[in-house]
Amino acid sequence: MKITLLAVGKLKEKYLAEGIKEYLKRLGAYAKIDIVEVPDEPCPENAPPAMEEQIKQKEADRLQKKLRQGTFLIILDPRGKMLSSEDMADKLQTLALNGRSDITFIIGGSLGLAPSLVQQADLLLSLSKLTFPHQLVRLMLVEQIYRWFRIMKGEPYHK
């Protein structure tokens, strides 16, 4: 299985980078995982809504250029479907059994994602109803991917 995490902005926090590195190392036994970053667009404080939409579209254009043809696209979005870890493991396993082994997750920037990109999602996924910094979401996502693979393989993982 090939998994790509497309993310807006550079990861700056060392503690998050170290956590992600640890989970990527663990995931090496299960899948090939790449993290691809695209630059975020500067946003002035109190930017008008029209400017925020332009910024989101510029970021979406950058993400779009990194998408592979035929990838199963999962976009993280607070309005997305909330699934349990077991349900997501089942989803990934079903995708793999159906020959859909190329999966891309997109994590937007601080403003979210442009509707033009969100509409392309094969699955809109919400990790929580809570709001998290988009940098922290990267760590949460790689941990969940690790958990999903452990569940798929029937291996123990704390609940």
C-alpha positions, 0 to 999 in steps of 0.5 A: 500500500502506498500512502501519501500525506499532502499537507499545507505548510512546513512542520516547524515544531520539533516535538511534532516532527519527532513524533511523526518520525517515530510513527513513520519508522513503525509504519515502514513494516506495513506500507510506504508512506510519504509526507509532501508539503506545499507552501502555505500562502501568507494571510493577513490578520483580519483578511476579508472573506474574499481574500481568504477564499483566494488564499485557499484556492492558491493552496488548493492549486499547489496541492492539486499539482501533487495529486496522482491520477487514480489515487483514493483521495481522503480529505480531512475536514471537520464536516467529514464523516467520523469513523472509529479506528476499526471502521477506518481499518476496515475501509483501508482493507476493503480498498486494498482488496479492491485494488485501490492501494494508492491512498492520499490524505490531504491536510489543509492549512489554517484556513481550511481547503478550497471547495474545488478541492474538497469536492474531489474527495472520495472520502471526507474524514473528520478526526474529531468535532474539536478543532486542532492546529493543522500541524498537530493533525499530522501527528494524529493522522500518522498515529491513526494510520499506524493504529489502522494497520495494527488493527488490520493485521490483528496485532495488539494496540492499546485501546 
